[in-house]
Amino acid sequence: MTDETRQVESLLPYDRWTEDAMREVALRALEHAGEHGLPGEHHFYLTFRTDRPGVAIPNHLKVRYPEEMTIVLQHQFWDLKVDRVKGMVSAGLSFGGVPATLMIPISAITAFWDPHVRVGLRFPSAEAGMSQGEAGATGPLAESLQDDGGDSEARPAEPEGPAQVVSLDAFRRRPARD
């Protein structure tokens, strides 16, 4: 490698600043949805580490998703709030017909995806708690969470990967067909 092609190490934390800016985009989207509802066809996939301090989810979900979980904020959620002072995101969701409030530290969020406009953001610092094998297993968010055309089901984010999508649509009652 010549001196011209060698990467210069930055003394400024550009990676952290970039991640902070992307996290701000996700938080603003969540705040907007909490205050005004989701506009049009927008909906969010929010992936977070379930093994981080401060995460509060029902025990049956903690057992099923011991490391990482993805929730879908689309039709049936309530009380979506971002508390920047406490560093928390909270939302009411129903799992198998049982309502629950999830408390997610902002620092535990590993990815945000709005498939309607194909905006996906990953937060590497939140993934730092994963081993190298786990981090590589989930792949890019834009590839692992594809828009399903509104026919969501609970499914893995990627076959045999540790992250899984939990969709509220899987628990929604559907009208009987004639």
C-alpha positions in Angstrom: 0.0 0.0 0.0 1.4 3.4 -0.9 1.1 6.4 1.3 -1.5 7.8 -1.0 -3.9 4.8 -0.7 -3.4 4.1 3.0 -6.5 5.0 5.1 -5.8 7.9 7.5 -7.1 7.2 11.0 -9.5 10.0 12.1 -9.0 11.7 15.4 -12.7 12.7 15.3 -15.5 10.2 16.1 -17.3 10.3 12.7 -18.7 6.8 13.0 -20.3 7.7 16.4 -21.6 11.0 15.1 -23.1 9.3 12.0 -24.8 6.7 14.1 -26.2 9.3 16.5 -27.6 11.2 13.5 -29.2 8.1 12.1 -30.6 7.2 15.5 -32.1 10.7 15.7 -34.0 10.0 12.4 -35.5 6.8 13.8 -36.4 8.5 17.1 -38.1 11.4 15.3 -40.1 8.9 13.2 -41.2 7.0 16.3 -42.1 10.3 18.1 -44.1 11.4 15.0 -46.0 8.1 15.0 -46.6 8.3 18.7 -48.0 11.8 18.5 -49.9 11.7 15.1 -50.2 8.1 14.2 -48.7 6.5 11.2 -49.3 8.4 7.9 -50.4 6.5 4.8 -48.8 3.1 4.4 -45.8 3.8 6.7 -45.1 1.2 9.3 -42.0 0.3 11.3 -39.9 -2.7 12.1 -38.0 -2.0 15.3 -35.2 -4.5 16.2 -33.7 -4.4 19.7 -31.5 -6.4 22.0 -33.6 -8.2 24.6 -30.6 -9.0 26.7 -29.7 -5.4 27.5 -30.3 -3.8 30.9 -33.5 -1.9 31.1 -35.4 -3.9 28.5 -38.8 -4.8 29.9 -40.8 -7.4 27.9 -43.1 -10.2 29.0 -41.2 -13.3 30.3 -42.6 -15.6 27.5 -41.1 -13.2 24.9 -37.8 -13.0 26.8 -37.7 -16.9 26.7 -38.6 -17.0 23.0 -36.2 -14.1 22.0 -33.4 -14.2 24.5 -31.0 -12.0 22.5 -32.8 -10.0 19.8 -36.4 -9.3 18.8 -38.1 -7.3 16.0 -41.5 -5.8 16.5 -43.8 -4.4 13.9 -45.6 -1.1 14.6 -48.3 -1.0 12.0 -52.0 -1.4 12.8 -52.4 -2.5 16.4 -50.2 -0.7 18.8 -50.9 2.0 21.4 -49.1 4.5 23.7 -46.0 4.7 21.5 -43.7 7.1 23.4 -40.1 8.2 23.2 -38.7 9.5 26.5 -35.4 11.1 25.7 -34.7 12.0 29.3 -35.0 8.4 30.4 -33.5 7.1 27.1 -36.5 4.8 26.5 -39.0 3.9 23.9 -42.3 2.3 25.0 -45.2 0.8 23.2 -48.3 -1.2 23.9 -48.6 -4.3 21.8 -50.7 -7.5 21.9 -49.1 -10.9 21.7 -51.4 -13.8 21.2 -54.3 -11.5 22.3 -52.6 -10.6 25.5 -51.7 -6.9 25.8 -48.3 -5.9 27.0 -46.2 -2.7 27.3 -42.6 -3.0 26.1 -40.0 -0.8 27.5 -36.9 -0.6 25.2 -33.8 1.5 26.0 -32.8 3.6 23.0 -29.3 2.2 23.3 -30.7 -1.4 22.9 -32.2 -0.6 19.4 -30.2 -2.2 16.7 -32.2 -1.4 13.6 -35.1 0.6 12.3 -36.9 -0.1 9.0 -39.8 1.6 7.2 -40.5 -0.7 4.3 -43.1 1.6 2.7 -40.3 4.0 1.7 -37.4 1.4 2.0 -35.6 3.4 4.7 -33.5 1.1 6.9 -31.0 2.1 9.6 -28.6 -0.1 11.6 -27.0 0.9 14.8 -23.7 -1.0 15.2 -23.0 0.3 18.7 -26.1 -1.5 20.0 -25.0 -4.7 18.2 -21.6 -4.5 19.9 -22.9 -6.9 22.6 -23.4 -9.7 20.0 -20.6 -12.0 19.0 -19.1 -11.8 15.6 -21.1 -14.8 14.4 -24.4 -13.4 15.6 -23.8 -10.0 14.0 -23.1 -11.5 10.6 -26.0 -13.9 10.8 -28.7 -11.3 10.5 -27.5 -9.6 7.4 -28.4 -6.1 6.2 -31.7 -4.9 7.5 -33.0 -3.9 4.1 -32.4 -7.5 2.9 -33.7 -9.3 6.0 -36.9 -7.3 6.4 -38.7 -7.1 3.1 -42.1 -5.4 2.6 -44.6 -8.3 2.6 -47.4 -6.4 0.8 -49.4 -6.2 4.0 -49.6 -10.0 4.6 -47.4 -10.1 7.6 -46.8 -13.2 9.6 -44.6 -13.9 12.5 -41.4 -15.1 10.8 -37.7 -15.2 11.2 -35.9 -12.1 9.9 -33.7 -14.5 8.0 -33.9 -18.3 7.9 -32.1 -19.9 10.9 -30.8 -16.5 12.0 -31.2 -15.4 15.7 -33.3 -12.3 15.0 -37.0 -12.9 14.4 -39.9 -10.7 13.3 -43.0 -10.7 15.6 -45.9 -9.3 13.6 -49.2 -8.3 15.1 -50.9 -9.3 11.9 -50.3 -12.9 12.8 -52.6 -12.5 15.8 -55.3 -10.4 14.1 -58.7 -12.0 13.6 -59.5 -12.2 9.9 -63.1 -12.4 8.6 -64.3 -15.8 7.4 -64.2 -16.3 3.7 -67.4 -17.3 1.8 
